[in-house]
Amino acid sequence: MVPLNRALSKLGILSRTQATAAIRAGRVRVDGRIEHDPLKPVVPERARIAVDGEPAVRAAWRTIAFHKPRGVVTTKRDPQGRKTVFDVLGEAGRGLVAVGRLDLATSGLLILTSDTQLANRLTDPANGIPRVYAVTVRGEVTSADVVMLTAGVMNRGERLRASAATLRKTSRRESHLTIELREGKNREVRRLLDAIGREVVRLKRVAFGGLEIDGLEPGQWRELTRADVRRFFG
């Protein structure tokens, strides 16, 4: 037996966090009855588990690279009725979970997979998988500011640090940078720039591990093979 939230994760239906939220929201039935306890012991091979009325069966292995447009959220459903990445993907997103999140105003490379172990490995800060962002901010950024970003800054009582930062262009009106992160903290790029007094006006993830977004327009996606995953993420 395993906890219900883990059973859904092992089936590749939802991540464990997403499964816990879905169960508590009354979206999961076990043997025909709504179950609210994420830790309820179940035998996945015997229990009839359904999420939103759909039988929970192991999804085939799939992983895709998706160019998330601005203005969509990285969730299965949005309480505020905003468009989600799964609305954009339609059937192509069925059975997949997003590897981490990009916020509403951030565009760029998002990995989605049916392999929850892969998702956990890619998002675990201990693995230090790089994410690279192209950033535009208001105002002039100096070389000294870039040094601060890589040395570490404090924001809301938390120390943040870019593993690499490059100033590509700067003027009094706006500056353009490339920033690499390896920890994946919440809204980390925006908080880093806020700590040096700069407001982010455009943010795009351009690479994840060894995979780059080149060739994908906003809303487009492509399948990745297991060989791709090994090559790009080790």
C-alpha positions in Angstrom: 0.0 0.0 0.0 1.0 3.6 -0.6 -0.5 7.0 0.2 -3.1 8.2 -2.3 -1.1 11.2 -3.3 2.0 9.1 -3.9 -0.1 6.6 -5.9 -1.2 9.4 -8.3 2.4 10.6 -8.5 3.7 7.1 -9.4 1.0 6.8 -12.1 2.3 10.1 -13.6 -1.1 11.7 -13.3 0.0 14.6 -11.0 3.0 15.6 -9.0 2.6 14.7 -5.3 2.0 18.4 -4.5 -0.7 18.7 -7.2 -2.2 15.3 -6.1 -2.5 16.5 -2.5 -4.3 19.7 -3.6 -6.6 17.8 -5.9 -7.5 15.3 -3.2 -8.3 18.0 -0.6 -10.4 19.9 -3.2 -12.6 16.8 -3.6 -11.5 16.1 -7.2 -10.4 12.5 -6.5 -12.5 9.4 -6.1 -11.4 6.0 -4.8 -13.7 3.1 -5.6 -16.5 5.6 -6.5 -16.2 7.7 -3.3 -14.7 11.1 -3.0 -11.6 11.0 -0.9 -10.2 14.0 1.0 -7.3 12.4 2.8 -4.0 12.6 0.7 -2.4 9.9 2.9 -5.2 7.3 2.6 -3.5 4.0 2.0 -4.4 2.4 -1.4 -3.1 -0.4 -3.6 -2.8 1.3 -7.0 -3.2 -2.0 -8.9 -6.5 -2.8 -7.2 -8.1 0.6 -6.3 -10.3 2.3 -8.9 -9.0 5.9 -8.7 -10.4 8.7 -10.8 -9.4 12.4 -11.0 -12.1 14.8 -12.2 -14.2 11.8 -13.3 -11.4 10.4 -15.5 -9.8 7.0 -14.6 -6.3 7.4 -13.3 -4.1 5.1 -15.4 -0.4 5.2 -15.9 0.5 7.6 -18.7 2.8 6.6 -21.4 6.3 8.2 -21.1 6.3 11.6 -22.7 8.3 14.7 -22.3 7.9 17.9 -24.3 9.6 21.3 -24.6 7.1 24.1 -24.7 7.4 27.8 -25.4 5.1 29.3 -22.8 3.6 32.6 -24.0 3.2 35.5 -21.6 -0.2 35.9 -20.0 -0.9 32.2 -19.3 -0.4 30.4 -15.9 1.5 27.2 -15.2 -1.3 25.3 -13.5 -3.9 22.7 -14.5 -6.7 25.0 -13.5 -6.8 28.6 -12.4 -9.4 29.8 -9.8 -9.4 33.2 -11.5 -10.3 31.8 -14.8 -7.1 32.7 -16.6 -5.8 30.7 -19.5 -3.3 28.0 -18.5 -0.5 26.2 -20.4 -2.8 23.2 -20.6 -5.5 25.2 -22.3 -2.8 26.2 -24.9 -1.5 22.6 -25.3 -4.9 21.0 -25.4 -4.7 17.2 -26.0 -0.9 17.5 -26.3 -0.7 18.3 -22.5 -2.9 15.4 -21.4 -1.1 13.3 -18.7 1.8 15.7 -18.3 3.0 17.7 -15.3 4.9 21.0 -15.6 8.5 20.9 -14.4 8.5 23.9 -12.1 6.6 27.1 -13.0 7.0 30.3 -15.0 4.8 33.1 -13.7 2.0 34.8 -15.6 4.3 37.6 -17.1 7.2 35.3 -17.9 7.6 33.5 -21.2 10.0 30.9 -22.5 11.1 27.3 -22.1 8.9 25.0 -20.0 9.4 21.3 -19.7 6.4 19.1 -19.2 6.5 15.3 -18.6 4.6 12.2 -17.6 7.7 11.1 -15.6 7.3 12.5 -12.1 10.7 11.2 -11.0 12.3 13.2 -13.9 10.3 16.2 -12.8 11.5 15.9 -9.2 15.1 15.4 -10.4 15.1 18.5 -12.6 13.6 20.7 -9.9 15.7 19.5 -7.0 18.1 22.4 -6.1 20.7 19.8 -5.0 21.2 18.8 -8.6 22.0 22.4 -9.7 20.5 22.1 -13.2 21.0 25.6 -14.8 18.1 27.8 -16.1 19.0 30.7 -18.2 16.9 33.9 -18.6 17.0 36.9 -20.9 15.9 39.9 -18.8 15.0 43.5 -19.7 14.9 46.0 -16.8 14.1 49.7 -16.4 17.1 51.9 -15.9 20.8 51.5 -16.1 22.5 48.5 -14.7 26.3 48.8 -14.0 29.1 46.3 -13.9 29.1 46.7 -10.1 25.4 45.6 -10.1 26.3 42.5 -12.0 29.0 41.7 -9.5 26.4 42.0 -6.7 24.0 39.6 -8.5 26.6 36.9 -8.6 28.0 37.6 -5.1 24.6 37.4 -3.6 21.9 39.9 -2.4 19.3 39.8 0.3 15.6 40.0 -0.5 12.8 39.5 2.1 15.2 38.0 4.5 16.5 35.4 2.0 19.9 35.4 0.3 19.6 35.1 -3.5 22.5 34.6 -6.0 22.8 34.2 -9.7 25.3 31.5 -10.7 26.2 33.7 -13.7 25.1 37.1 -15.0 26.1 39.0 -18.2 25.2 42.6 -19.0 24.4 42.6 -22.8 23.3 46.2 -23.2 22.6 49.2 -20.9 21.3 52.7 -21.2 19.6 55.2 -18.9 16.2 54.0 -20.2 16.7 50.2 -20.0 19.2 47.4 -19.6 19.4 43.8 -21.0 21.0 40.9 -19.1 21.4 37.2 -19.3 21.0 35.5 -15.9 21.7 31.9 -14.9 20.1 30.3 -11.9 20.6 26.9 -10.3 18.4 26.9 -7.2 14.9 27.7 -8.7 13.5 29.8 -5.8 10.1 31.5 -6.2 10.3 34.5 -8.6 14.0 34.5 -8.1 15.0 36.7 -11.1 12.5 39.4 -10.3 13.6 39.4 -6.7 17.3 39.5 -7.6 16.8 42.6 -9.7 14.5 44.2 -7.2 17.2 43.9 -4.6 19.5 46.2 -6.8 16.6 48.6 -7.4 15.7 47.5 -10.9 12.2 46.6 -12.2 11.9 43.7 -14.6 9.8 44.6 -17.6 10.4 41.5 -19.7 11.5 38.0 -18.7 12.1 35.0 -20.8 13.6 31.6 -20.0 15.8 30.7 -23.0 17.5 27.5 -21.7 17.0 24.7 -19.2 19.9 22.4 -18.7 21.5 22.0 -22.1 18.2 22.5 -23.9 17.6 25.9 -25.6 14.4 27.4 -26.8 15.7 28.2 -30.3 13.2 27.3 -33.0 10.1 27.3 -30.8 7.7 30.2 -31.2 5.3 31.1 -28.4 2.7 28.4 -28.0 4.7 25.8 -29.9 6.1 22.6 -28.5 8.1 19.5 -29.5 8.5 16.0 -28.2 11.7 15.0 -26.5 13.1 11.5 -26.6 14.7 9.7 -23.7 18.0 10.2 -25.5 17.3 14.0 -25.6 16.6 14.0 -21.8 19.9 12.2 -21.2 21.8 14.6 -23.5 20.3 17.8 -22.2 19.8 17.0 -18.5 22.5 14.3 -17.8 
